[in-house]
Amino acid sequence: MQTYGLFLFLWSSAVWGPAQFAERPKATLRMTTQEKLFHFGDTVNLECSIEGDLTNWTFRWFFGNQTEKGKQIKDKTEDNYNIPYVTESNSGVYRCDAYVAGSYNSSQTSNVITLRIQERPNAILILRNQEKLISIGDTVTLDCSIDGGFTGWQYRWYKFGSSNDWEKFIEFSGSTYTIKSISHSDNGEYLCDAINETPPCGSQASNTITVNVKGVGVGYATVNGIRYGISSLVLIVLLIILIECFWHKLHSICRPTEDVCSPGPQDSDIYLNM
């Protein structure tokens, strides 16, 4: 019996090769970018290596969690896995392994690397003097700010439009949007967000602010009242001038002239000399 077992072992070794009975080579996964916490828009690079002298490895990459290997990432067969622009969806646990096509050689599954992506910073939108009733002609100012202390933001402004969707009406602007001499056409919902050339490359969309013009404002009414008053006064003055001119002209036409039959000075002298 022992002779038969030895024969079977030798036969298996001759047919399948010694690699079938050796421990599979280890796969080592490492992150070439050193950050521990990544922001939205960062670049992440992972590298998988296999110990030993074998070459021609075809690599496989897996995305899962701490307990499960997860799904294989498609179309990734190189020893390097690059994510040029990470988002929250890239948060998770990564693994790799490798095999040599056309042979029985394969590696063990690598160690895990957990990728943590910090959420995009919040954008906060406020309306200055929001306790004040907004009226036609008022000046309204919206302020957009980004949490986290990052700098270099370029702001984008949106209004909920007639197409029942958010319509971007200003891009690459400052953090303040001012509506001068507001009217009913400015009614609606507003929000903002921001982008940056360096990570984090974008903020989340802000809360919404509703602008609702109620009526004619005191300031607007006062200004327009002054305008109308001045216009009316000018019209009254012009009317008085026209009436006065017309009166003088009419008076000069209708004033009675001297009687040609009344005795003149020469006639009086004649009668007296007689």
ZIKAPE-V354359 format. One record per residue. N is the residue number from 1. RES is the residue in one letter. SS is DSSP state (a for helix, b for strand, c for the rest). NEAR is the number of other ideal C-beta (glycine too) atoms within 10 Angstrom. Layout:
# ZIKAPE-V354359
n-><N | N>
res-><RES | RES>
ss-><SS | SS>
near-><NEAR | NEAR>
This chain:
# ZIKAPE-V354359
n-><1 | 2 | 3 | 4 | 5 | 6 | 7 | 8 | 9 | 10 | 11 | 12 | 13 | 14 | 15 | 16 | 17 | 18 | 19 | 20 | 21 | 22 | 23 | 24 | 25 | 26 | 27 | 28 | 29 | 30 | 31 | 32 | 33 | 34 | 35 | 36 | 37 | 38 | 39 | 40 | 41 | 42 | 43 | 44 | 45 | 46 | 47 | 48 | 49 | 50 | 51 | 52 | 53 | 54 | 55 | 56 | 57 | 58 | 59 | 60 | 61 | 62 | 63 | 64 | 65 | 66 | 67 | 68 | 69 | 70 | 71 | 72 | 73 | 74 | 75 | 76 | 77 | 78 | 79 | 80 | 81 | 82 | 83 | 84 | 85 | 86 | 87 | 88 | 89 | 90 | 91 | 92 | 93 | 94 | 95 | 96 | 97 | 98 | 99 | 100 | 101 | 102 | 103 | 104 | 105 | 106 | 107 | 108 | 109 | 110 | 111 | 112 | 113 | 114 | 115 | 116 | 117 | 118 | 119 | 120 | 121 | 122 | 123 | 124 | 125 | 126 | 127 | 128 | 129 | 130 | 131 | 132 | 133 | 134 | 135 | 136 | 137 | 138 | 139 | 140 | 141 | 142 | 143 | 144 | 145 | 146 | 147 | 148 | 149 | 150 | 151 | 152 | 153 | 154 | 155 | 156 | 157 | 158 | 159 | 160 | 161 | 162 | 163 | 164 | 165 | 166 | 167 | 168 | 169 | 170 | 171 | 172 | 173 | 174 | 175 | 176 | 177 | 178 | 179 | 180 | 181 | 182 | 183 | 184 | 185 | 186 | 187 | 188 | 189 | 190 | 191 | 192 | 193 | 194 | 195 | 196 | 197 | 198 | 199 | 200 | 201 | 202 | 203 | 204 | 205 | 206 | 207 | 208 | 209 | 210 | 211 | 212 | 213 | 214 | 215 | 216 | 217 | 218 | 219 | 220 | 221 | 222 | 223 | 224 | 225 | 226 | 227 | 228 | 229 | 230 | 231 | 232 | 233 | 234 | 235 | 236 | 237 | 238 | 239 | 240 | 241 | 242 | 243 | 244 | 245 | 246 | 247 | 248 | 249 | 250 | 251 | 252 | 253 | 254 | 255 | 256 | 257 | 258 | 259 | 260 | 261 | 262 | 263 | 264 | 265 | 266 | 267 | 268 | 269 | 270 | 271 | 272 | 273 | 274>
res-><M | Q | T | Y | G | L | F | L | F | L | W | S | S | A | V | W | G | P | A | Q | F | A | E | R | P | K | A | T | L | R | M | T | T | Q | E | K | L | F | H | F | G | D | T | V | N | L | E | C | S | I | E | G | D | L | T | N | W | T | F | R | W | F | F | G | N | Q | T | E | K | G | K | Q | I | K | D | K | T | E | D | N | Y | N | I | P | Y | V | T | E | S | N | S | G | V | Y | R | C | D | A | Y | V | A | G | S | Y | N | S | S | Q | T | S | N | V | I | T | L | R | I | Q | E | R | P | N | A | I | L | I | L | R | N | Q | E | K | L | I | S | I | G | D | T | V | T | L | D | C | S | I | D | G | G | F | T | G | W | Q | Y | R | W | Y | K | F | G | S | S | N | D | W | E | K | F | I | E | F | S | G | S | T | Y | T | I | K | S | I | S | H | S | D | N | G | E | Y | L | C | D | A | I | N | E | T | P | P | C | G | S | Q | A | S | N | T | I | T | V | N | V | K | G | V | G | V | G | Y | A | T | V | N | G | I | R | Y | G | I | S | S | L | V | L | I | V | L | L | I | I | L | I | E | C | F | W | H | K | L | H | S | I | C | R | P | T | E | D | V | C | S | P | G | P | Q | D | S | D | I | Y | L | N | M>
ss-><c | a | a | a | a | a | a | a | a | a | a | a | a | a | a | a | c | a | a | a | c | c | c | c | c | c | b | b | b | b | b | c | c | c | c | c | c | b | b | c | c | c | c | b | b | b | b | b | b | b | c | c | c | c | c | c | b | b | b | b | b | b | b | b | c | c | c | c | c | c | b | b | c | c | c | c | c | c | c | b | b | b | b | c | c | c | c | a | a | a | c | b | b | b | b | b | b | b | b | b | c | c | c | c | c | b | c | c | c | c | c | c | b | b | b | c | b | b | c | c | c | c | b | b | b | b | b | c | c | c | c | c | c | c | b | b | c | c | c | b | b | b | b | b | b | b | c | c | c | c | c | c | c | b | b | b | b | b | b | b | c | c | c | c | c | b | b | b | b | b | b | b | b | c | c | b | b | b | b | c | c | c | c | a | a | a | c | b | b | b | b | b | b | b | b | c | c | c | c | c | c | b | c | c | c | c | c | c | b | b | b | c | c | c | b | b | c | a | a | a | a | a | a | a | a | a | a | a | a | a | a | a | a | a | a | a | a | a | a | a | a | a | a | a | a | a | a | a | a | a | a | a | a | a | c | c | c | c | c | c | c | c | c | c | a | a | a | a | a | a | a | a | a | c>
near-><5 | 6 | 7 | 8 | 9 | 10 | 10 | 10 | 11 | 10 | 10 | 12 | 12 | 9 | 8 | 11 | 13 | 8 | 13 | 12 | 10 | 10 | 6 | 19 | 20 | 15 | 23 | 15 | 19 | 12 | 16 | 10 | 12 | 5 | 12 | 7 | 9 | 21 | 20 | 21 | 19 | 21 | 13 | 20 | 13 | 22 | 15 | 24 | 17 | 25 | 12 | 12 | 6 | 14 | 7 | 11 | 23 | 13 | 20 | 19 | 24 | 20 | 17 | 15 | 11 | 8 | 7 | 10 | 14 | 16 | 10 | 14 | 14 | 7 | 6 | 17 | 14 | 12 | 16 | 12 | 19 | 13 | 17 | 9 | 12 | 20 | 15 | 10 | 7 | 17 | 14 | 17 | 17 | 24 | 22 | 26 | 24 | 24 | 17 | 16 | 9 | 7 | 11 | 11 | 20 | 17 | 24 | 15 | 17 | 23 | 13 | 17 | 15 | 12 | 17 | 11 | 21 | 16 | 12 | 22 | 21 | 15 | 23 | 14 | 20 | 13 | 16 | 12 | 11 | 11 | 5 | 11 | 12 | 21 | 16 | 18 | 19 | 22 | 14 | 21 | 13 | 21 | 16 | 25 | 18 | 24 | 12 | 12 | 6 | 15 | 8 | 9 | 21 | 13 | 22 | 21 | 21 | 20 | 18 | 15 | 13 | 7 | 7 | 6 | 8 | 16 | 12 | 11 | 13 | 13 | 11 | 9 | 15 | 13 | 16 | 13 | 19 | 12 | 16 | 9 | 13 | 20 | 12 | 10 | 7 | 17 | 14 | 15 | 14 | 24 | 19 | 26 | 22 | 26 | 16 | 19 | 9 | 11 | 17 | 22 | 17 | 20 | 26 | 15 | 17 | 23 | 13 | 15 | 18 | 10 | 17 | 11 | 20 | 12 | 11 | 13 | 20 | 11 | 13 | 17 | 14 | 11 | 13 | 13 | 10 | 10 | 10 | 10 | 10 | 10 | 10 | 10 | 10 | 10 | 10 | 10 | 10 | 10 | 10 | 10 | 10 | 10 | 10 | 10 | 10 | 10 | 10 | 10 | 10 | 10 | 9 | 8 | 7 | 7 | 7 | 5 | 5 | 7 | 7 | 6 | 6 | 7 | 11 | 11 | 6 | 7 | 10 | 10 | 11 | 10 | 8 | 7 | 6 | 5>
